[in-house]
């Protein structure tokens, strides 16, 4: 998966504009056949590790349910959404699929996803109300969370040790501290280090706006921030670049499209980088270094004011036009509630929200994976809000955000101009989708 989380998706979202014409065929409540049969197509994005254990999950399910045949369709993030949008517009969407919060309103709000809340046989009792709400659009449940995540700093302990710099106290550090420490590690590292990543995704914006009393989106589907606050975000990035506390503009741009093992963090060249908590194992494996998870810096220097939040790693969803809804729901129930399925998956799709699944996988976790669960529990007092579900039209906003960070770092736009242009473009995405 690329760090540029929504790159390559713009063409695909054009096809999603056709979704409203596709309609839905399974909007009413369903009383499931206790012994369903049929063929299912199951799509997900990931890497070789995820593909391997997901195929094992499919095999285990089919062994227990021989009347249901599941055909796996693995993919990679960069092309997943283009393909899915094209399939959906052509009425060939997979029956069961992995879904992301950034796109759940795009697909669910336009009638392409099955309302799981209307399927009486699906069991979501272990998921929890907050996690369930994250998959709802206008009261309909279009996705069930696979696990919790948080957007965090991953600190490479080897780089800090070689530079002779202490890892910061993440309960009270500021953005100025972040820049200062990154500059120190870059200057003192015995091997080449570029200090710290800038953090330019929509998740970084969500944190920044939250720390400044604003929001990226409002609950009624609009933008919730001012140009002035966004300008300060870009000014902070420039301050880091000018302090030689981060990679060059060209390095940063290339890094955003690289696979994990090819990123500066994955090759051990950053003291601090921005990732989701479920990526710690991939990052540790790629860099061969010990990684420590840190809370983000804050404007106030207080972790309780850092605007931390839990995000669903991803969702399990189903097509509204599946011809085998009962079989799809039974497979979803297996993915959500089967202990053996959880033991195969562990924390790769996030730390499971169901306490029963947490207990089942606990003895199997490696130290890096265990650190994720410990961290998510530790930050609970610091979690201050739940971001609004991204409105229809904003599926590519992560890519847009990274483009404007590039513009600022390359001096193509000053922070004020970038803030004005970004907000105008974001508003245009939302208004165009509403037409």
CORFENSUL-V45310 format. One record per helix or strand of 3 or more residues. SS is the DSSP state (h for helix, s for strand). FROM is the first residue (numbers start at 0). TO is the last residue. Records with the same first field share a line. If there is no record, write none. Layout:
SS: FROM-TO, FROM-TO
This chain:
h: 9-15, 18-21, 47-63, 76-88, 100-107, 115-117, 128-132, 156-162, 174-187, 201-210, 226-241, 248-255, 259-261, 276-286, 302-304, 324-336, 338-344, 354-361, 366-381, 396-408, 414-433
s: 37-44, 67-74, 95-98, 150-155, 214-216, 271-275, 290-293, 314-318
